[in-house]
Amino acid sequence: MATNNISQFSGSDGAIVLRNPRIPPFLTKTYEMGFKKIGLQKWEYEHYWFQPGKKQLLSNIKRRNQNQKVQEHCYQENYCNGVETELRSQRDFNVTLMSEIEKMKEKQDDLANGIASLREYLEKSDAKFRKLLFFLARGIKQVTKKRKVEDTT
């Protein structure tokens, strides 16, 4: 049954589907699918005239001509070259940063070792100072004891 160049046929799910001969069959079949997100990856395809619930817009979708394909290929090639150049630049920068980080880690280790040495030196100096104070306090105590004894005699 055909009216206005539109024919009817049954789809895979048994529903009656209208087909416009100006619409390529793959677009009609694609339109009939439901698209699902599978797993964690997100894949999206978009075309201005490919809209859910608006099957009549599919006839506006046209195949790209060869000139558009060549222009797009050149654009993609230039884009890819630019991306590769930027990627190389970022890799070089990353290597430089990693080298600087390693140098800073070495300096940090040297400083930490220096701080540990200073701490050890200060602890030893403090221990010597305490011993000296103890010795002086004991000497002063003995001297004052002797004076008291001498004063009483």
DSSP file (Angstrom, degrees, kcal/mol; ACC not computed):
  #  RESIDUE AA STRUCTURE BP1 BP2  ACC     N-H-->O    O-->H-N    N-H-->O    O-->H-N    TCO  KAPPA ALPHA  PHI   PSI    X-CA   Y-CA   Z-CA
    1    1 A M              0   0    0      0, 0.0     7,-0.9     0, 0.0     2,-0.4   0.000 360.0 360.0 360.0 116.5    0.0    0.0    0.0
    2    2 A A  E     +A    7   0A   0      5,-0.2     2,-0.4     3,-0.0     5,-0.2  -0.966 360.0 170.2-125.4 133.5    1.7    3.2   -1.2
    3    3 A T  E >  S-A    6   0A   0      3,-2.0     3,-1.5    -2,-0.4     0, 0.0  -0.991  72.3  -4.6-140.5 133.4    0.6    6.8   -0.8
    4    4 A N  T 3  S-     0   0    0     -2,-0.4     3,-0.1     1,-0.3    -1,-0.1   0.883 126.6 -59.5  54.2  43.5    2.6    9.9   -1.6
    5    5 A N  T 3  S+     0   0    0      1,-0.2     2,-0.5    15,-0.1    -1,-0.3   0.714 111.9 121.3  59.0  22.3    5.8    7.9   -2.3
    6    6 A I  E <   -A    3   0A   0     -3,-1.5    -3,-2.0    14,-0.2     2,-0.3  -0.972  44.4-165.9-116.0 128.6    5.7    6.4    1.2
    7    7 A S  E     -AB   2  19A   0     12,-2.6    12,-3.2    -2,-0.5     2,-0.4  -0.799  11.6-134.0-113.6 156.6    5.4    2.7    1.6
    8    8 A Q  E     + B   0  18A   0     -7,-0.9     2,-0.3    -2,-0.3    10,-0.2  -0.841  28.5 161.2-107.2 145.3    4.5    0.6    4.6
    9    9 A F  E     - B   0  17A   0      8,-2.0     8,-3.6    -2,-0.4     2,-0.4  -0.971  41.1-100.7-152.3 163.3    6.3   -2.5    5.8
   10   10 A S  E     - B   0  16A   0     -2,-0.3     6,-0.2     6,-0.2     5,-0.1  -0.727  35.4-140.0 -89.8 132.3    6.5   -4.5    9.0
   11   11 A G    >   -     0   0    0      4,-3.4     3,-1.8    -2,-0.4    -1,-0.1  -0.163  35.1 -89.9 -78.7 179.6    9.6   -3.9   11.1
   12   12 A S  T 3  S+     0   0    0      1,-0.3    -1,-0.1     2,-0.1    -2,-0.0   0.760 129.2  51.6 -65.4 -24.9   11.5   -6.6   13.0
   13   13 A D  T 3  S-     0   0    0      2,-0.1    -1,-0.3     1,-0.0     3,-0.1   0.371 121.6-106.3 -93.2   6.4    9.3   -6.0   16.1
   14   14 A G  S <  S+     0   0    0     -3,-1.8    -2,-0.1     1,-0.3     2,-0.1   0.335  77.1 134.1  90.5  -7.6    6.1   -6.4   14.0
   15   15 A A        -     0   0    0     -5,-0.1    -4,-3.4     1,-0.1     2,-0.4  -0.452  64.0-108.4 -75.8 149.7    5.3   -2.7   14.1
   16   16 A I  E     -B   10   0A   0     -6,-0.2     2,-0.4    -2,-0.1    -6,-0.2  -0.666  38.1-164.2 -80.4 129.0    4.2   -1.0   10.8
   17   17 A V  E     -B    9   0A   0     -8,-3.6    -8,-2.0    -2,-0.4     2,-0.4  -0.931  12.9-137.2-118.6 136.7    7.0    1.3    9.6
   18   18 A L  E     -B    8   0A   0     -2,-0.4     2,-0.5   -10,-0.2   -10,-0.2  -0.773  19.1-161.5 -91.7 136.2    6.6    4.0    7.0
   19   19 A R  E     -B    7   0A   0    -12,-3.2   -12,-2.6    -2,-0.4    -2,-0.0  -0.976   8.3-158.1-123.1 127.5    9.4    4.3    4.4
   20   20 A N    >   -     0   0    0     -2,-0.5     3,-2.1   -14,-0.2   -14,-0.2  -0.891  17.7-140.0 -98.3 126.3   10.1    7.3    2.3
   21   21 A P  T 3  S+     0   0    0      0, 0.0    -1,-0.1     0, 0.0   -15,-0.1   0.715 100.5  62.8 -62.9 -19.1   12.1    6.4   -0.8
   22   22 A R  T 3  S+     0   0    0    -17,-0.2   -17,-0.0     2,-0.1    -3,-0.0   0.625  89.3  81.9 -78.9 -11.5   14.2    9.5   -0.5
   23   23 A I  S <  S-     0   0    0     -3,-2.1    36,-0.1    37,-0.0     5,-0.1  -0.838  90.3-118.1 -96.1 123.1   15.5    8.3    2.8
   24   24 A P    >>  -     0   0    0      0, 0.0     4,-1.6     0, 0.0     3,-0.9  -0.294  22.8-121.6 -58.0 141.6   18.4    5.8    2.5
   25   25 A P  H 3> S+     0   0    0      0, 0.0     4,-2.8     0, 0.0     5,-0.2   0.843 109.8  59.0 -56.2 -36.3   17.5    2.4    4.1
   26   26 A F  H 3> S+     0   0    0      1,-0.2     4,-2.7     2,-0.2     5,-0.2   0.868 104.5  51.3 -65.6 -31.4   20.4    2.5    6.6
   27   27 A L  H <> S+     0   0    0     -3,-0.9     4,-2.8     2,-0.2    -1,-0.2   0.917 110.5  48.2 -67.5 -41.4   19.0    5.7    8.0
   28   28 A T  H  X S+     0   0    0     -4,-1.6     4,-1.8     2,-0.2    -2,-0.2   0.939 114.9  45.2 -63.2 -45.2   15.6    4.2    8.4
   29   29 A K  H  X S+     0   0    0     -4,-2.8     4,-0.8     1,-0.2    -2,-0.2   0.913 114.0  49.0 -64.6 -41.8   17.0    1.1   10.1
   30   30 A T  H >< S+     0   0    0     -4,-2.7     3,-0.9    -5,-0.2    -1,-0.2   0.907 109.6  52.6 -62.6 -40.4   19.3    3.2   12.3
   31   31 A Y  H 3< S+     0   0    0     -4,-2.8    -1,-0.2     1,-0.2    -2,-0.2   0.854 104.0  57.3 -63.2 -34.3   16.3    5.3   13.3
   32   32 A E  H 3< S+     0   0    0     -4,-1.8    -1,-0.2    -5,-0.2    -2,-0.2   0.704  92.6  88.3 -72.2 -19.2   14.3    2.3   14.2
   33   33 A M  S << S-     0   0    0     -3,-0.9     2,-0.5    -4,-0.8    -3,-0.0  -0.336  73.5-135.0 -72.7 156.7   17.0    1.1   16.8
   34   34 A G        -     0   0    0     -2,-0.1     2,-0.4     2,-0.0    -2,-0.1  -0.948  23.4-135.3-102.6 136.0   17.1    2.2   20.3
   35   35 A F        -     0   0    0     -2,-0.5     2,-0.4     2,-0.0     0, 0.0  -0.778  22.2-168.8 -97.1 139.6   20.5    3.2   21.3
   36   36 A K        -     0   0    0     -2,-0.4     2,-0.5     2,-0.0    -2,-0.0  -0.941  24.3-123.4-125.9 148.4   21.8    2.0   24.6
   37   37 A K        -     0   0    0     -2,-0.4     2,-0.5     5,-0.1     5,-0.1  -0.798  31.3-160.7 -85.8 126.8   24.9    2.9   26.7
   38   38 A I    >   -     0   0    0     -2,-0.5     3,-0.6     3,-0.3     5,-0.0  -0.945  49.6 -29.1-115.6 127.4   26.9   -0.2   27.3
   39   39 A G  T 3  S-     0   0    0     -2,-0.5    -2,-0.0     1,-0.2     0, 0.0  -0.299 105.4 -46.7  70.0-153.9   29.4   -0.4   30.1
   40   40 A L  T 3  S+     0   0    0      2,-0.1    -1,-0.2    -3,-0.0     2,-0.2   0.586 108.4  98.6 -93.0 -12.4   31.3    2.7   31.3
   41   41 A Q    <   -     0   0    0     -3,-0.6     2,-0.6     1,-0.0    -3,-0.3  -0.514  63.0-146.8 -79.2 146.0   32.2    4.0   27.8
   42   42 A K        -     0   0    0     -2,-0.2     2,-0.5    -5,-0.1    -5,-0.1  -0.951  16.8-179.2-117.0 115.8   30.0    6.7   26.3
   43   43 A W        +     0   0    0     -2,-0.6     2,-0.4     2,-0.0    -5,-0.0  -0.963   6.4 178.0-115.3 125.8   29.6    6.7   22.6
   44   44 A E        -     0   0    0     -2,-0.5     2,-0.4     2,-0.0    -2,-0.0  -0.983  12.4-172.2-130.6 141.1   27.5    9.4   21.0
   45   45 A Y        -     0   0    0     -2,-0.4     2,-0.4     2,-0.0    -2,-0.0  -0.991  13.8-174.0-127.9 139.9   26.7   10.1   17.4
   46   46 A E        +     0   0    0     -2,-0.4     2,-0.3     5,-0.0     5,-0.1  -0.990  17.4 168.8-139.6 143.1   24.8   13.3   16.4
   47   47 A H    >   -     0   0    0      3,-0.4     3,-1.8    -2,-0.4    -2,-0.0  -0.959  37.0-128.6-147.2 137.6   23.3   14.8   13.3
   48   48 A Y  T 3  S+     0   0    0     -2,-0.3    -1,-0.1     1,-0.3    13,-0.0   0.865 110.8  44.1 -54.6 -38.9   21.1   17.9   13.3
   49   49 A W  T 3  S+     0   0    0      1,-0.1     2,-1.0     9,-0.1    -1,-0.3   0.474  93.4  87.3 -87.8  -1.2   18.4   16.2   11.2
   50   50 A F    <   +     0   0    0     -3,-1.8    -3,-0.4     8,-0.1    -1,-0.1  -0.778  58.9 151.5-101.0  91.5   18.6   12.9   13.2
   51   51 A Q    >   -     0   0    0     -2,-1.0     3,-1.7     3,-0.4     6,-0.2  -0.959  49.0-106.6-127.0 138.2   16.1   13.6   16.0
   52   52 A P  T 3  S+     0   0    0      0, 0.0   -21,-0.0     0, 0.0    -2,-0.0  -0.360 104.1  13.4 -63.1 138.0   14.0   11.1   18.0
   53   53 A G  T 3  S+     0   0    0      1,-0.1     3,-0.1    -2,-0.1     2,-0.1   0.491 107.2  91.3  78.5   3.5   10.3   11.3   17.2
   54   54 A K    X   +     0   0    0     -3,-1.7     3,-1.7     1,-0.1    -3,-0.4  -0.499  38.7 155.5-128.9  62.9   10.9   13.3   14.0
   55   55 A K  G >   +     0   0    0      1,-0.3     3,-1.7     2,-0.2     4,-0.3   0.777  66.8  70.1 -61.5 -28.4   11.3   10.7   11.3
   56   56 A Q  G >  S+     0   0    0      1,-0.3     3,-0.7     2,-0.2    -1,-0.3   0.732  89.0  64.5 -63.9 -20.9   10.3   13.2    8.6
   57   57 A L  G X  S+     0   0    0     -3,-1.7     3,-1.8     1,-0.2     4,-0.3   0.654  79.5  82.8 -76.4 -15.0   13.6   15.0    9.1
   58   58 A L  G X  S+     0   0    0     -3,-1.7     3,-1.7     1,-0.3    -1,-0.2   0.805  78.4  67.0 -61.1 -28.9   15.6   12.0    7.9
   59   59 A S  G <  S+     0   0    0     -3,-0.7    -1,-0.3    -4,-0.3    -2,-0.1   0.695  91.3  63.9 -67.0 -15.9   15.1   13.0    4.3
   60   60 A N  G <  S+     0   0    0     -3,-1.8     2,-0.5   -11,-0.2    -1,-0.3   0.603  79.4  99.3 -80.8 -12.1   17.2   16.1    4.9
   61   61 A I    <   -     0   0    0     -3,-1.7     2,-0.3    -4,-0.3   -34,-0.1  -0.663  56.0-175.2 -80.7 123.9   20.3   14.0    5.6
   62   62 A K        -     0   0    0     -2,-0.5     2,-0.2   -39,-0.1     3,-0.1  -0.892  28.6-107.4-120.6 149.3   22.5   13.9    2.5
   63   63 A R        -     0   0    0     -2,-0.3     2,-0.1     1,-0.1     0, 0.0  -0.491  43.1-106.0 -70.8 141.2   25.7   11.9    1.9
   64   64 A R        -     0   0    0     -2,-0.2     2,-0.1     1,-0.1    -1,-0.1  -0.396  34.0-124.5 -66.6 143.4   28.9   14.0    1.8
   65   65 A N     >  -     0   0    0      1,-0.1     4,-1.8    -2,-0.1     3,-0.2  -0.400  26.8-102.1 -83.9 170.5   30.3   14.7   -1.6
   66   66 A Q  H  > S+     0   0    0      1,-0.2     4,-2.3     2,-0.2     5,-0.2   0.860 120.0  56.3 -61.5 -38.7   34.0   13.8   -2.5
   67   67 A N  H  > S+     0   0    0      1,-0.2     4,-2.6     2,-0.2    -1,-0.2   0.903 107.2  49.3 -62.1 -41.4   35.2   17.4   -2.1
   68   68 A Q  H  > S+     0   0    0     -3,-0.2     4,-2.8     1,-0.2    -1,-0.2   0.892 109.9  52.3 -63.5 -38.5   33.8   17.6    1.4
   69   69 A K  H  X S+     0   0    0     -4,-1.8     4,-2.6     2,-0.2    -2,-0.2   0.913 110.2  47.5 -64.4 -41.8   35.6   14.4    2.2
   70   70 A V  H  X S+     0   0    0     -4,-2.3     4,-2.6     2,-0.2    -2,-0.2   0.930 114.0  47.2 -64.6 -45.8   38.9   15.7    0.9
   71   71 A Q  H  X S+     0   0    0     -4,-2.6     4,-2.6     1,-0.2    -2,-0.2   0.921 113.9  47.7 -61.0 -43.4   38.6   18.9    2.8
   72   72 A E  H  X S+     0   0    0     -4,-2.8     4,-3.0     2,-0.2    -1,-0.2   0.894 110.7  51.7 -65.4 -39.3   37.6   17.0    5.9
   73   73 A H  H  X S+     0   0    0     -4,-2.6     4,-2.8     2,-0.2    -2,-0.2   0.925 111.2  47.4 -62.3 -44.9   40.6   14.7    5.5
   74   74 A C  H  X S+     0   0    0     -4,-2.6     4,-2.9     2,-0.2     5,-0.2   0.921 113.2  48.8 -62.3 -43.4   43.0   17.6    5.1
   75   75 A Y  H  X S+     0   0    0     -4,-2.6     4,-2.9     1,-0.2    -2,-0.2   0.933 113.3  46.8 -60.7 -45.7   41.5   19.3    8.2
   76   76 A Q  H  X S+     0   0    0     -4,-3.0     4,-3.0     2,-0.2    -2,-0.2   0.899 112.6  49.8 -64.4 -39.4   41.8   16.0   10.1
   77   77 A E  H  X S+     0   0    0     -4,-2.8     4,-2.6     2,-0.2    -2,-0.2   0.930 113.6  44.9 -65.1 -45.2   45.3   15.5    9.0
   78   78 A N  H  X S+     0   0    0     -4,-2.9     4,-2.5     2,-0.2    -2,-0.2   0.905 114.3  50.0 -63.3 -41.0   46.3   19.1    9.9
   79   79 A Y  H  X S+     0   0    0     -4,-2.9     4,-2.6    -5,-0.2    -2,-0.2   0.930 111.4  48.3 -61.9 -45.7   44.5   18.6   13.2
   80   80 A C  H  X S+     0   0    0     -4,-3.0     4,-3.0     2,-0.2    -2,-0.2   0.902 111.0  50.6 -63.6 -40.7   46.3   15.3   13.9
   81   81 A N  H  X S+     0   0    0     -4,-2.6     4,-2.5     2,-0.2    -1,-0.2   0.919 111.8  48.1 -61.8 -42.3   49.7   16.9   13.0
   82   82 A G  H  X S+     0   0    0     -4,-2.5     4,-2.6     2,-0.2    -2,-0.2   0.902 112.4  48.6 -63.4 -40.9   48.9   19.7   15.4
   83   83 A V  H  X S+     0   0    0     -4,-2.6     4,-2.8     2,-0.2    -2,-0.2   0.915 111.5  49.6 -65.8 -43.0   47.9   17.2   18.1
   84   84 A E  H  X S+     0   0    0     -4,-3.0     4,-2.6     2,-0.2    -2,-0.2   0.913 111.8  48.6 -62.3 -42.4   51.0   15.2   17.6
   85   85 A T  H  X S+     0   0    0     -4,-2.5     4,-2.5     2,-0.2    -2,-0.2   0.934 113.6  46.6 -62.3 -46.1   53.2   18.3   17.8
   86   86 A E  H  X S+     0   0    0     -4,-2.6     4,-2.7     2,-0.2    -2,-0.2   0.889 111.4  52.4 -63.0 -39.4   51.4   19.4   21.0
   87   87 A L  H  X S+     0   0    0     -4,-2.8     4,-2.5     2,-0.2    -2,-0.2   0.922 110.1  47.7 -63.2 -44.5   51.8   15.8   22.4
   88   88 A R  H  X S+     0   0    0     -4,-2.6     4,-2.6     2,-0.2    -2,-0.2   0.922 112.5  49.8 -60.7 -44.2   55.5   15.8   21.7
   89   89 A S  H  X S+     0   0    0     -4,-2.5     4,-2.5     1,-0.2    -2,-0.2   0.915 111.6  47.9 -61.0 -43.7   55.8   19.3   23.3
   90   90 A Q  H  X S+     0   0    0     -4,-2.7     4,-2.5     2,-0.2    -1,-0.2   0.876 110.9  51.7 -66.1 -37.8   53.9   18.1   26.4
   91   91 A R  H  X S+     0   0    0     -4,-2.5     4,-2.5     2,-0.2    -2,-0.2   0.926 110.8  47.7 -63.9 -44.4   56.0   14.9   26.6
   92   92 A D  H  X S+     0   0    0     -4,-2.6     4,-2.4     2,-0.2    -2,-0.2   0.925 113.1  48.3 -61.4 -44.3   59.2   17.0   26.5
   93   93 A F  H  X S+     0   0    0     -4,-2.5     4,-2.7     1,-0.2    -1,-0.2   0.895 110.3  52.3 -61.8 -40.3   57.8   19.4   29.1
   94   94 A N  H  X S+     0   0    0     -4,-2.5     4,-2.7     2,-0.2    -2,-0.2   0.906 108.8  49.7 -62.9 -42.4   56.8   16.3   31.2
   95   95 A V  H  X S+     0   0    0     -4,-2.5     4,-2.3     2,-0.2    -2,-0.2   0.918 111.5  49.4 -62.6 -42.9   60.4   15.0   31.0
   96   96 A T  H  X S+     0   0    0     -4,-2.4     4,-2.4     2,-0.2    -2,-0.2   0.929 112.0  47.8 -61.1 -45.8   61.7   18.4   32.0
   97   97 A L  H  X S+     0   0    0     -4,-2.7     4,-2.6     1,-0.2    -2,-0.2   0.910 110.7  51.1 -62.5 -42.0   59.3   18.5   35.0
   98   98 A M  H  X S+     0   0    0     -4,-2.7     4,-2.3     2,-0.2    -1,-0.2   0.900 110.2  50.1 -62.7 -39.8   60.2   15.0   36.0
   99   99 A S  H  X S+     0   0    0     -4,-2.3     4,-2.2     2,-0.2    -2,-0.2   0.920 111.4  48.1 -63.1 -44.5   63.9   15.9   35.9
  100  100 A E  H  X S+     0   0    0     -4,-2.4     4,-2.5     1,-0.2    -2,-0.2   0.890 110.1  52.5 -63.3 -39.3   63.3   19.0   38.0
  101  101 A I  H  X S+     0   0    0     -4,-2.6     4,-2.4     2,-0.2    -1,-0.2   0.913 108.7  50.2 -63.0 -42.7   61.3   16.9   40.5
  102  102 A E  H  X S+     0   0    0     -4,-2.3     4,-2.2     2,-0.2    -2,-0.2   0.913 110.7  49.3 -62.2 -42.5   64.1   14.4   40.9
  103  103 A K  H  X S+     0   0    0     -4,-2.2     4,-2.4     1,-0.2    -2,-0.2   0.918 111.8  49.0 -62.2 -42.6   66.6   17.3   41.5
  104  104 A M  H  X S+     0   0    0     -4,-2.5     4,-2.6     1,-0.2    -2,-0.2   0.871 108.8  52.8 -65.7 -36.3   64.3   18.7   44.1
  105  105 A K  H  X S+     0   0    0     -4,-2.4     4,-2.6     2,-0.2    -1,-0.2   0.909 109.3  49.5 -64.2 -40.9   63.9   15.3   45.8
  106  106 A E  H  X S+     0   0    0     -4,-2.2     4,-2.5     2,-0.2    -2,-0.2   0.922 112.1  47.7 -63.1 -43.5   67.7   15.1   46.0
  107  107 A K  H  X S+     0   0    0     -4,-2.4     4,-2.8     2,-0.2    -2,-0.2   0.904 111.1  51.5 -62.8 -40.7   67.9   18.5   47.5
  108  108 A Q  H  X S+     0   0    0     -4,-2.6     4,-2.7     2,-0.2    -2,-0.2   0.921 110.0  48.8 -62.5 -43.4   65.1   17.6   49.9
  109  109 A D  H  X S+     0   0    0     -4,-2.6     4,-2.6     2,-0.2    -2,-0.2   0.920 111.5  50.0 -61.4 -43.4   67.0   14.5   51.0
  110  110 A D  H  X S+     0   0    0     -4,-2.5     4,-2.5     1,-0.2    -2,-0.2   0.925 112.3  47.1 -61.1 -44.4   70.2   16.5   51.4
  111  111 A L  H  X S+     0   0    0     -4,-2.8     4,-2.8     2,-0.2    -2,-0.2   0.907 110.9  51.4 -64.0 -41.2   68.4   19.1   53.6
  112  112 A A  H  X S+     0   0    0     -4,-2.7     4,-2.3     2,-0.2    -1,-0.2   0.911 111.2  48.1 -62.4 -41.6   66.7   16.3   55.6
  113  113 A N  H  X S+     0   0    0     -4,-2.6     4,-2.3     2,-0.2    -2,-0.2   0.904 111.7  50.3 -64.3 -40.7   70.2   14.7   56.2
  114  114 A G  H  X S+     0   0    0     -4,-2.5     4,-2.4     2,-0.2    -2,-0.2   0.907 110.6  48.9 -62.9 -42.4   71.6   18.1   57.2
  115  115 A I  H  X S+     0   0    0     -4,-2.8     4,-2.6     2,-0.2    -2,-0.2   0.907 110.5  51.0 -64.1 -41.7   68.7   18.7   59.6
  116  116 A A  H  X S+     0   0    0     -4,-2.3     4,-2.3     2,-0.2    -2,-0.2   0.906 110.5  49.4 -62.7 -41.1   69.3   15.3   61.2
  117  117 A S  H  X S+     0   0    0     -4,-2.3     4,-2.5     2,-0.2    -2,-0.2   0.916 111.8  48.4 -63.9 -43.4   73.0   16.0   61.6
  118  118 A L  H  X S+     0   0    0     -4,-2.4     4,-2.9     2,-0.2    -2,-0.2   0.908 110.5  51.3 -62.9 -42.0   72.2   19.4   63.2
  119  119 A R  H  X S+     0   0    0     -4,-2.6     4,-2.5     2,-0.2    -2,-0.2   0.924 111.2  47.8 -60.4 -44.8   69.7   17.8   65.5
  120  120 A E  H  X S+     0   0    0     -4,-2.3     4,-2.3     2,-0.2    -2,-0.2   0.918 112.4  49.2 -62.7 -43.8   72.3   15.1   66.6
  121  121 A Y  H  X S+     0   0    0     -4,-2.5     4,-2.8     1,-0.2    -2,-0.2   0.922 111.9  48.8 -60.7 -45.3   74.9   17.8   67.1
  122  122 A L  H  X S+     0   0    0     -4,-2.9     4,-2.8     1,-0.2    -2,-0.2   0.889 110.2  51.1 -64.1 -39.0   72.5   19.9   69.2
  123  123 A E  H  X S+     0   0    0     -4,-2.5     4,-2.2     2,-0.2    -1,-0.2   0.912 112.6  45.7 -64.4 -41.6   71.5   16.9   71.3
  124  124 A K  H  X S+     0   0    0     -4,-2.3     4,-2.4     2,-0.2    -2,-0.2   0.921 113.8  49.0 -66.1 -43.3   75.2   16.1   72.0
  125  125 A S  H  X S+     0   0    0     -4,-2.8     4,-2.7     1,-0.2    -2,-0.2   0.908 110.9  50.7 -62.0 -41.8   75.9   19.7   72.8
  126  126 A D  H  X S+     0   0    0     -4,-2.8     4,-2.6     2,-0.2    -1,-0.2   0.909 109.5  50.3 -62.4 -42.4   73.0   19.8   75.1
  127  127 A A  H  X S+     0   0    0     -4,-2.2     4,-2.1     2,-0.2    -2,-0.2   0.914 112.3  47.3 -63.1 -42.5   74.1   16.7   76.9
  128  128 A K  H  X S+     0   0    0     -4,-2.4     4,-2.6     2,-0.2    -2,-0.2   0.910 111.7  50.9 -63.9 -42.1   77.6   18.2   77.3
  129  129 A F  H  X S+     0   0    0     -4,-2.7     4,-2.7     1,-0.2    -2,-0.2   0.908 109.6  49.8 -62.7 -42.4   76.2   21.4   78.6
  130  130 A R  H  X S+     0   0    0     -4,-2.6     4,-2.6     2,-0.2    -1,-0.2   0.907 111.0  49.5 -63.2 -41.5   74.0   19.6   81.1
  131  131 A K  H  X S+     0   0    0     -4,-2.1     4,-2.7     2,-0.2    -2,-0.2   0.923 111.5  49.4 -62.1 -43.6   77.0   17.6   82.4
  132  132 A L  H  X S+     0   0    0     -4,-2.6     4,-2.9     2,-0.2    -2,-0.2   0.921 111.9  47.8 -62.1 -45.3   79.0   20.9   82.7
  133  133 A L  H  X S+     0   0    0     -4,-2.7     4,-3.1     2,-0.2     5,-0.2   0.912 111.7  50.5 -61.0 -42.5   76.2   22.5   84.6
  134  134 A F  H  X S+     0   0    0     -4,-2.6     4,-2.4     2,-0.2    -2,-0.2   0.925 112.1  47.4 -61.1 -44.4   75.9   19.5   86.9
  135  135 A F  H  X S+     0   0    0     -4,-2.7     4,-2.4     2,-0.2    -2,-0.2   0.922 114.1  46.8 -62.3 -45.4   79.7   19.6   87.5
  136  136 A L  H  X S+     0   0    0     -4,-2.9     4,-2.9     2,-0.2     5,-0.2   0.913 112.0  50.4 -63.7 -42.8   79.6   23.3   88.2
  137  137 A A  H  X S+     0   0    0     -4,-3.1     4,-2.3     1,-0.2    -1,-0.2   0.910 111.8  47.9 -62.2 -41.6   76.6   23.0   90.5
  138  138 A R  H  X S+     0   0    0     -4,-2.4     4,-2.1    -5,-0.2    -1,-0.2   0.901 112.6  49.0 -65.8 -40.8   78.3   20.2   92.4
  139  139 A G  H  X S+     0   0    0     -4,-2.4     4,-2.5     2,-0.2    -2,-0.2   0.921 112.1  47.9 -64.0 -44.8   81.5   22.3   92.7
  140  140 A I  H  X S+     0   0    0     -4,-2.9     4,-2.7     1,-0.2     5,-0.2   0.899 110.4  52.6 -64.0 -39.3   79.6   25.3   94.0
  141  141 A K  H  X S+     0   0    0     -4,-2.3     4,-1.9    -5,-0.2    -1,-0.2   0.910 111.0  46.8 -61.7 -42.3   77.8   23.1   96.5
  142  142 A Q  H  X S+     0   0    0     -4,-2.1     4,-2.4     2,-0.2    -2,-0.2   0.900 112.3  49.9 -67.1 -40.5   81.1   21.8   97.8
  143  143 A V  H  X S+     0   0    0     -4,-2.5     4,-2.3     1,-0.2    -2,-0.2   0.931 112.0  47.1 -64.4 -45.0   82.6   25.2   98.0
  144  144 A T  H  X S+     0   0    0     -4,-2.7     4,-2.1     1,-0.2    -1,-0.2   0.857 110.9  52.8 -65.9 -33.7   79.7   26.6   99.9
  145  145 A K  H  X S+     0   0    0     -4,-1.9     4,-2.2    -5,-0.2    -1,-0.2   0.924 109.3  49.1 -64.7 -44.4   79.7   23.6  102.2
  146  146 A K  H  X S+     0   0    0     -4,-2.4     4,-2.7     1,-0.2    -2,-0.2   0.902 110.5  50.9 -62.7 -41.5   83.4   24.2  103.0
  147  147 A R  H  X S+     0   0    0     -4,-2.3     4,-3.1     2,-0.2     5,-0.2   0.905 108.8  50.7 -64.6 -41.6   82.8   27.9  103.7
  148  148 A K  H  X S+     0   0    0     -4,-2.1     4,-1.9     1,-0.2    -1,-0.2   0.922 112.3  47.6 -61.7 -41.9   80.0   27.1  106.0
  149  149 A V  H  X S+     0   0    0     -4,-2.2     4,-1.1     1,-0.2    -2,-0.2   0.915 114.2  46.3 -65.5 -42.0   82.3   24.7  107.8
  150  150 A E  H  < S+     0   0    0     -4,-2.7    -2,-0.2     1,-0.2    -1,-0.2   0.870 111.2  52.8 -67.0 -38.1   85.1   27.2  108.0
  151  151 A D  H  < S+     0   0    0     -4,-3.1    -1,-0.2     1,-0.2    -2,-0.2   0.853 108.1  50.2 -68.7 -33.5   82.7   29.9  109.1
  152  152 A T  H  <        0   0    0     -4,-1.9    -1,-0.2     1,-0.2    -2,-0.2   0.754 360.0 360.0 -77.2 -22.4   81.5   27.8  112.0
  153  153 A T     <        0   0    0     -4,-1.1    -1,-0.2    -5,-0.2    -2,-0.2   0.455 360.0 360.0 -92.8 360.0   84.9   27.0  113.1
